[in-house]
Amino acid sequence: MSSDQIHQYGAGSIGSANHSGSGDIVAGGKTVNAAPAAPSTALDELLAAIEGLRTHLDDTRRAELDAAAADLDPGATRAELEGPLTRIAGIAALVGTVGGPVVAAVQALLAALGAA
C-alpha cells in the first residue's frame, strides 16, 4: 500500500501520472511531436493574425506591417520569407501581448516550411 500524498494547485494540475511502457503522457490538451501545419494553412493563419493586430497599431507601424505582409509570396522559399517574417514578428513583439498570436503564427509558418 502506498502512502503518497498529492497536492494540486493551479490550472492544468493533473495529479499523479504513473506510466509504464512506451509512448508519451500528454495532459492538458497538449500534443507531443505534432506535425506542423501545411505551409499554405500556416500562411493563412498568419495573415488572419496580422489582420487582428492591425487595429492595435499606429499608422506608421500598420504601414510597415502591411508592406512586410505584401512580401509574403506563397510560392517563396523559407530563405526568401525570412526577411518579411522577421519584420512582422518584430513589429508584433513591440506591441506586447496583443502581438503574441502573430509571433506564434510566424513560428508555425517557419515550422511548416521546415529547416533552413
Secondary structure, 3 states (H helix, E strand, C coil): CCCCCCCCCCCCCCCCCCCCCCCCCCCCCCCCCCCCCCHHHHHHHHHHHHHHHHCCCCHHHHHHHHHHHHCCCCCCCHHHHHHHHHHHHHHHHHCHHHHHHHHHHHHHHHHHHCCC
